[in-house]
Amino acid sequence: MQTRRTFVTTGLVALGAALLTGASGLMVPARAAGVAPTPTMRGGANNYRPGAPLVDRIGNGGFWMTGTVRRAGDGAPLPGQRIQIWAHTTEGHERDPHSHGATLTAANGEFRLEMPQIVPAFGQAHGHLAYDSADFETVFLRPVMRNSKDTTLRADFVLQPA
């Protein structure tokens, strides 16, 4: 027999379940809506070259650019996303075509690309990264290294659907 109490309790459980499932019907974390998209950084697009080729490594390597790519909202990792990377390095300037390359994210949304050591340009050692494919809004990043002798730099993307 359904009483007012069981009706209200059942309704609240159903409401909670509806809030935890997205349009796809898949369970998503309750905090999922809190993953905000990454804004484009000032200066991130400097010397950008649309369509830089996918490469296994830029130049002779020795330095690692790493990061993750996730979807805004639920924070799900995004596999197969193209990330372009370029920088002022020991082997060339950030405007040089051979200083640019792109890589794809792995199944877990992570990317890694080996490149020459980044060196200071305009007083700062920094890299440039871009997400520039059609599925999500374009984002340009310009992370600055803590120390110009570091041999890694990490940049994470949270992308908003286009």
C-alpha positions in Angstrom: 0.0 0.0 0.0 1.4 3.4 -1.0 1.3 6.0 1.7 2.1 9.7 1.4 5.6 8.9 2.9 6.4 6.1 0.4 5.2 8.3 -2.4 7.4 11.2 -1.4 10.4 8.9 -0.8 10.0 7.1 -4.1 9.6 10.4 -5.9 12.8 11.8 -4.3 14.8 8.6 -5.2 13.5 8.9 -8.8 14.4 12.6 -8.9 17.9 11.9 -7.6 18.4 9.1 -10.1 17.3 11.4 -12.9 19.8 14.1 -11.8 22.6 11.5 -11.8 21.9 10.3 -15.3 22.6 12.4 -18.4 20.7 12.5 -21.6 22.5 9.3 -22.6 21.1 7.5 -19.5 24.6 6.8 -18.2 25.4 7.4 -14.6 27.6 10.4 -14.1 29.0 11.8 -10.9 26.8 14.4 -9.1 29.7 16.9 -9.2 30.1 16.5 -13.0 28.6 19.8 -13.8 31.4 21.5 -12.0 34.2 20.8 -14.5 34.6 24.2 -16.3 36.2 24.6 -19.7 39.7 25.9 -20.1 39.8 29.5 -21.3 42.2 30.4 -24.1 45.4 32.1 -22.7 46.6 35.5 -23.9 49.4 35.0 -26.3 48.6 31.3 -26.8 48.0 31.7 -30.5 51.2 33.5 -31.3 53.0 31.9 -34.3 50.2 29.3 -34.6 50.3 27.3 -37.9 47.0 25.7 -38.8 47.3 22.0 -39.8 50.7 21.2 -38.3 51.5 17.6 -39.1 51.1 14.7 -36.7 54.6 13.7 -35.6 56.3 11.1 -33.3 58.7 13.7 -32.1 59.7 17.3 -32.9 63.4 17.6 -33.7 65.9 15.7 -31.7 63.8 15.6 -28.5 65.0 15.6 -24.9 62.1 17.6 -23.5 58.6 16.3 -22.9 55.3 18.2 -23.3 52.5 16.3 -21.5 48.9 16.8 -20.4 45.3 15.6 -20.5 42.3 16.5 -22.5 38.8 16.2 -20.8 35.3 17.2 -21.7 33.7 20.1 -19.8 30.8 19.2 -17.6 31.5 15.5 -16.8 35.3 15.6 -17.0 35.4 12.5 -19.2 38.8 11.8 -20.9 38.7 12.6 -24.6 40.7 10.0 -26.7 41.8 10.8 -30.3 41.9 14.6 -29.9 44.6 16.5 -31.9 46.9 18.7 -29.8 49.3 21.0 -31.7 52.5 22.0 -29.8 55.2 24.5 -30.7 57.9 26.5 -28.8 61.1 28.4 -29.0 63.7 25.6 -28.5 67.4 24.9 -28.8 66.7 23.9 -32.4 64.5 26.7 -33.6 62.1 29.6 -33.1 58.4 29.1 -32.4 57.7 30.7 -35.8 59.7 28.0 -37.7 57.7 25.2 -39.3 60.1 22.6 -38.0 59.3 23.7 -34.4 55.6 22.7 -34.8 54.0 19.3 -34.5 50.8 17.6 -33.4 49.9 14.5 -31.5 46.7 12.6 -30.6 45.4 11.8 -27.1 45.4 8.2 -25.9 42.3 6.3 -24.7 42.7 7.9 -21.2 42.9 11.5 -22.7 46.6 11.9 -22.1 49.1 13.2 -24.6 52.9 13.3 -24.7 55.2 14.7 -27.3 59.0 14.8 -27.2 60.6 17.9 -28.5 63.9 19.9 -28.2 64.6 21.7 -24.9 62.4 24.9 -24.6 64.5 28.0 -24.0 63.4 31.5 -23.0 61.9 33.8 -25.5 61.0 37.4 -24.5 62.4 36.6 -21.0 60.3 33.5 -20.4 60.6 29.8 -21.2 57.2 28.8 -22.4 55.4 26.4 -24.7 52.3 26.8 -26.9 49.6 24.3 -27.3 46.4 24.3 -29.3 43.2 22.2 -29.6 41.9 23.2 -33.0 39.6 20.5 -34.3 35.9 20.8 -35.1 34.2 18.9 -32.2 35.1 21.3 -29.5 35.8 25.0 -29.1 39.3 26.1 -30.0 41.7 26.6 -27.0 45.2 28.1 -27.1 47.5 27.7 -24.1 50.8 29.3 -23.3 52.1 27.7 -20.1 55.3 29.2 -18.6 58.0 27.0 -17.1 59.0 27.4 -13.5 62.7 27.0 -14.4 64.2 27.2 -17.9 66.2 24.0 -17.0 63.1 21.9 -16.5 62.8 19.0 -19.0 59.0 18.7 -18.9 56.0 21.0 -19.1 52.4 20.0 -18.5 49.3 21.6 -19.9 45.7 20.2 -19.4 42.7 21.0 -21.5 39.0 20.9 -20.6 37.1 21.3 -23.8 33.6 22.7 -24.4 31.6 21.1 -27.2 31.4 23.4 -30.3 
